[in-house]
Amino acid sequence: MNTGTLDEIPEGGRNINIQILEVDFSKQKILQSIGSKAYWIKYRHALIEGFCYFVPSSGREIEVMKKYSVETSQEKVLSVRKIYKDHLITYKSQIDTYEVIGEVSFISKDKEIMFLSIRDIEFCIDKDEIDISEINIKDNVEIEIKELILWDVGIY
């Protein structure tokens, strides 16, 4: 079983590759947790095209049509449930949320943190966002998230 103590939690999620299609510099926010600026973008990934906030690597300018290696996070998890459907990720523009169906790839022994994976995209969910006590490794889970945030890791 792929569980571990908090000291054994993999650092961050897996990096994914996206291409930025548009940037709206007038729509930005300061992420309260670390004080970084995030900008509203339209992006493309092999599985999905959608909108989200993007945090550029320190000192980097955002370039349209450029590829970026990013990690994911979210402002809020709205719901979670076990489900028996194929993996998918869908952007719901009318309510600005994402529906994600993936497989649980990691749960800490204390059930405080889990990783939900859909191909190369990984979401880290902690117990402060939603109750994960009844979820197990390899479960297919559906989550709905608000405000996807992509973090530039500065590789490209």
C-alpha positions as CSV (number, residue, x, y, z in Angstrom):
1,M,0.0,0.0,0.0
2,N,1.4,3.4,-0.9
3,T,1.0,5.3,2.4
4,G,3.6,7.0,4.5
5,T,4.1,9.4,7.4
6,L,4.0,13.2,6.8
7,D,7.8,13.1,6.5
8,E,7.5,10.6,3.5
9,I,5.0,12.7,1.5
10,P,6.4,13.3,-2.0
11,E,7.4,17.0,-2.4
12,G,4.7,18.8,-4.4
13,G,2.8,17.1,-7.2
14,R,4.1,15.9,-10.5
15,N,5.0,18.6,-12.9
16,I,2.8,18.9,-16.0
17,N,3.3,20.7,-19.3
18,I,1.0,23.4,-20.4
19,Q,0.9,26.1,-23.1
20,I,-0.4,29.5,-22.2
21,L,-2.9,30.7,-24.9
22,E,-4.0,34.0,-23.3
23,V,-3.2,36.2,-20.3
24,D,-5.6,38.7,-18.7
25,F,-3.2,40.9,-16.7
26,S,-6.2,43.0,-15.4
27,K,-7.5,39.9,-13.6
28,Q,-5.0,39.1,-10.9
29,K,-4.9,38.2,-7.3
30,I,-2.5,37.9,-4.4
31,L,-2.3,34.4,-2.9
32,Q,-2.7,35.1,0.8
33,S,-0.7,32.0,1.9
34,I,2.6,33.3,0.4
35,G,1.9,36.7,-1.0
36,S,2.6,35.8,-4.7
37,K,0.8,37.4,-7.6
38,A,-1.4,35.1,-9.8
39,Y,-2.7,36.0,-13.2
40,W,-5.8,34.7,-15.0
41,I,-4.8,32.7,-18.1
42,K,-6.3,30.4,-20.7
43,Y,-4.1,27.3,-21.1
44,R,-3.9,24.1,-23.0
45,H,-2.8,20.7,-21.6
46,A,-3.0,17.3,-23.5
47,L,-6.1,16.5,-21.5
48,I,-7.9,19.8,-21.2
49,E,-8.1,23.4,-22.2
50,G,-9.4,25.9,-19.6
51,F,-8.9,28.9,-17.5
52,C,-7.1,29.3,-14.1
53,Y,-4.7,31.4,-12.1
54,F,-1.0,31.1,-13.0
55,V,1.9,32.0,-10.7
56,P,5.0,32.7,-12.7
57,S,8.4,31.6,-11.4
58,S,10.1,34.5,-9.5
59,G,11.2,37.2,-11.8
60,R,9.8,35.6,-15.0
61,E,7.5,37.3,-17.4
62,I,4.5,35.4,-18.8
63,E,4.7,34.7,-22.5
64,V,1.7,33.7,-24.7
65,M,2.1,30.5,-26.7
66,K,5.1,29.4,-24.5
67,K,5.2,26.0,-22.8
68,Y,5.5,25.9,-19.1
69,S,6.2,23.1,-16.6
70,V,3.8,23.6,-13.7
71,E,2.4,22.1,-10.5
72,T,-1.3,22.2,-9.5
73,S,-3.1,23.5,-6.5
74,Q,-6.6,24.7,-5.9
75,E,-8.2,27.4,-3.8
76,K,-10.9,25.1,-2.5
77,V,-12.3,21.6,-2.8
78,L,-16.1,21.8,-3.1
79,S,-16.9,18.1,-3.0
80,V,-15.4,14.6,-3.0
81,R,-17.0,11.2,-3.5
82,K,-16.0,7.7,-4.5
83,I,-17.1,6.9,-8.1
84,Y,-16.8,4.2,-10.7
85,K,-16.3,6.1,-13.9
86,D,-13.4,6.6,-16.3
87,H,-10.8,9.2,-15.4
88,L,-11.4,12.7,-16.8
89,I,-11.0,16.4,-16.1
90,T,-13.7,18.8,-17.2
91,Y,-13.7,22.6,-17.0
92,K,-17.2,24.0,-16.3
93,S,-16.9,27.6,-17.5
94,Q,-20.4,28.7,-16.4
95,I,-19.5,28.1,-12.7
96,D,-15.7,28.3,-13.0
97,T,-15.0,24.9,-11.5
98,Y,-13.3,21.7,-12.5
99,E,-14.6,18.2,-12.2
100,V,-11.8,15.7,-11.8
101,I,-12.2,12.0,-11.7
102,G,-9.0,10.2,-10.9
103,E,-7.3,7.5,-8.8
104,V,-6.0,8.0,-5.3
105,S,-2.2,7.5,-5.6
106,F,-1.1,8.4,-2.1
107,I,-2.6,8.7,1.3
108,S,-0.6,9.6,4.4
109,K,-0.9,7.1,7.3
110,D,-2.6,9.7,9.4
111,K,-5.2,10.3,6.6
112,E,-4.3,14.0,6.5
113,I,-3.2,14.2,2.9
114,M,-4.0,12.4,-0.3
115,F,-2.9,12.7,-4.0
116,L,-5.5,12.2,-6.7
117,S,-3.9,11.4,-10.1
118,I,-5.3,11.6,-13.6
119,R,-2.6,10.6,-16.0
120,D,0.2,13.2,-15.5
121,I,-1.9,15.6,-13.4
122,E,-1.9,15.3,-9.7
123,F,-4.0,17.1,-7.0
124,C,-3.0,17.3,-3.4
125,I,-5.9,17.3,-1.0
126,D,-5.6,17.7,2.7
127,K,-8.1,16.9,5.5
128,D,-8.6,20.7,6.1
129,E,-10.3,20.9,2.7
130,I,-12.5,17.8,2.9
131,D,-12.9,14.6,4.9
132,I,-10.7,11.9,3.3
133,S,-10.9,9.4,6.2
134,E,-13.1,6.9,4.2
135,I,-10.9,7.0,1.0
136,N,-8.3,4.4,0.2
137,I,-5.4,4.0,-2.2
138,K,-6.5,3.0,-5.7
139,D,-10.1,4.3,-5.1
140,N,-11.5,6.2,-8.0
141,V,-12.6,9.6,-6.7
142,E,-14.5,12.5,-8.1
143,I,-13.7,16.0,-6.8
144,E,-15.0,19.4,-7.7
145,I,-12.5,22.3,-7.3
146,K,-12.8,26.0,-7.4
147,E,-10.0,28.2,-8.8
148,L,-7.3,25.9,-10.2
149,I,-3.9,27.4,-9.7
150,L,-0.8,26.5,-11.8
151,W,2.6,27.1,-10.4
152,D,5.5,27.7,-12.8
153,V,8.4,25.6,-11.7
154,G,10.8,27.5,-14.0
155,I,12.1,24.6,-16.0
156,Y,11.6,25.9,-19.5
